[in-house]
């Protein structure tokens, strides 16, 4: 069965079973390995992606439930406005930590 997904802004038409979990579509079919397998029961959050802006657990969500919707994975988070702010903050913390360790030496 053909399923059309928009993943990180790119439209993909895939021939996968409708009950295939989104996690395996992302990792095995599309090669996007940033989304991880954790518990397989939607408890740990390792497989979280955003579906039309809302977090879902991709390990238990069938591809048929997301057909025609927009999925954002960790690979694209840095491209969003909030992701860019987060990355700048992370870089600042890294620079501060490096500077602090040199001062102590």
N, C-alpha and C positions, 0 to 999 in steps of 0.2 A: 504494500500500500504506500502511496506517495504522501509525504508530509512536508509542508513548507514551513520553515522556521526562519526567523530573523535573529541571528546570533551576533552580538557585538556590531550591529548595524549592517551586516551582510546577510542577504537572503540565500537560503540553502533549500533545495528541493531534494529530499532524501527518500530512498526506498528502504524503509526499515519497518519492522513489525510495530503495530500501534501500541502494544503493551511494553515495548522496550523502554527502560528508564532513561530519562533525559541525561543522567550522568554518563551512561555508556555511549549515547549518541555523541555527546560532547567529546569524550575522551577517545573512544575507539573509531568512530566514524569521521569526526571532524578534526581530530588530532589536537584538541584544546585540553591539555593535561593539567592546567592550573587548578581546576576543580577536582577535589580529591574524594576517594572512597574512604569512609571512616567506619561507621558501624553498620550501615545498610538498613537501618531502622528509623532514620530521620531523627535521631536523638542527639548526635554529637555536633552537627552543623558543618562538618568538613565539606559537604557536597552542596553548600548553599550557593545559589545563583539568584539573580533578580529576574522576575517575570513581570514585565510591564511595570517595573519599579518596585515591586514587592518581593521580599525574600521567600524563596521556596526551597525545599529539600529535594534536590534532583535525583537522589538515589531511590525515592519512592514515587516520583511523579512520572507517569507514562507520557511518552512523546505525543500521544493523541490528545492529551490535555493542554498541550502548549502550541499546537498547530495554529499558525497565523498570528502568534503573539511574539513579543520582543523579549529575548533573553540577553542578559548582560552577565558575563563571567568575570572572574578576577583579572583576566587578561586585558579587559577594557576599562576596568575601574580607574586606572590612572589617566584615562582620556576624559573623564567627567570633571566638572568644576570642583566637586568636593574631593574627588580623587587626587586632583592636582594640588589642592590645599593640603591634603594629608601627606602627600609625598614631600612637599616643601617642608612641612613640620618634621617629618622623619629625617630628612637630610640635615636640618638644623640640629636636631638632637644628636645625630651622628657626629657632626662637626664639633658640637659642644663637648661630647664625650671624649673625642680625640684630643681636643685642646686641654681638657681637664687632666687627662692621663699624662700629657707632656709636662704640665705644670707641676704635677706631683713628682715626676722623675728627678 
